[in-house]
Amino acid sequence: MPVIAAPTGGTTYNMGGKLTEEEFVNAICGGCNKAGTLGAVADGIGDPLLVYEKRLQTLKEHGYKAIVGLKPRLQKDIIERMRLAEEAGIIALTIDLDSAGRAARATKGQTVEPKTFEQLKELVKASKLPLLFKGIMTPDEAELCINAGAAGIVVSNHGGRTLADTPGTAAVLPRIVDKVNGRCFVMVDGTLARGTDVEKYVAMGANCTLAGRHFVRAAHGGLADGVALFANKMKNELAVAMVLTGAQAVKDINRSMVVIPDYKA
Ligand SMILES: Cc1cc2nc3c(=O)[nH]c(=O)nc-3n(C[C@H](O)[C@H](O)[C@H](O)COP(=O)(O)O)c2cc1C
């Protein structure tokens, strides 16, 4: 199933405080796993290390299959959190490099920084898990990530929450995929709401998609059942879209199934 949860967190400062972090992790990861896909857990720049540890503890207790999204903190702080994530038995790590551009991220005594190429290499070397750099929006950034040894990239503009007026991810994805040319795993996010959105991103060359805000809403509306309902809705809609476009398997989805405006190879 080529749609998983995007890392989201901060239930008090981002989501109005209806759920505790533990309830939120149970909803997202429990619901996604129930529907046969991966959950995601955030690092939470607004939270002390203890809260991150609690999220991982919840993952471990229930044996959830999930990815963990780390923030572009100082190198030693990232590596400390990598070790904790590895112990929690997760599948892969992302670091949303674009987060360094959000001034708000540097509040509450915690520090983020834009990463140099050497720092990216150091992080790849330090990670025992596949590491994907998130927030990639241009072919040259993708090239840097590949040269740094990343297992993959996540094409993302953070749902437009980092910098207004950046292009949409669908507008930049085809050229990035062409540049990558199969050399690393390519994920993408950006307002996924329907199974047809998944098919469009996969048709443009993504290996997998992530959904953020719709999973957040589903968790608040119906906990794990709400999340599973949304994931299954995406799955069923994707299956219908595949039938109607002649794809028997996800690997059969290709560019001939979408019109890409103004695209010149
Ligand atoms: C409440 C909230 C918290 C988020 N926290 C994180 C985070 O900790 N790490 C991260 O990589 N992305 C974070 N994101 C960004 C999402 O992973 C995703 O890139 C973005 O929301 C776009 O997907 P969407 O349009 O499906 O929401 C957050 C997004 C939201 C809405």
The ligand as an ORCA input file, in Angstrom:
! r2SCAN-3c Opt
* xyz 0 1
  C       0.411     19.174     13.239
  C       1.545     18.857     12.339
  C       2.770     18.465     12.895
  C       3.835     18.127     12.056
  N       5.014     17.717     12.607
  C       5.998     17.270     11.812
  C       7.191     16.736     12.354
  O       7.382     16.691     13.562
  N       8.146     16.273     11.503
  C       7.983     16.317     10.137
  O       8.854     15.860      9.398
  N       6.871     16.855      9.596
  C       5.892     17.316     10.383
  N       4.747     17.826      9.819
  C       4.624     17.878      8.349
  C       3.993     16.611      7.779
  O       4.822     15.479      7.977
  C       3.727     16.749      6.269
  O       4.954     16.987      5.611
  C       2.777     17.889      5.919
  O       1.726     18.018      6.862
  C       2.194     17.715      4.501
  O       1.315     16.623      4.440
  P      -0.294     16.864      4.475
  O      -0.573     17.891      3.417
  O      -0.872     15.507      4.162
  O      -0.640     17.353      5.841
  C       3.681     18.202     10.648
  C       2.460     18.601     10.090
  C       1.393     18.928     10.916
  C       0.081     19.332     10.288
*
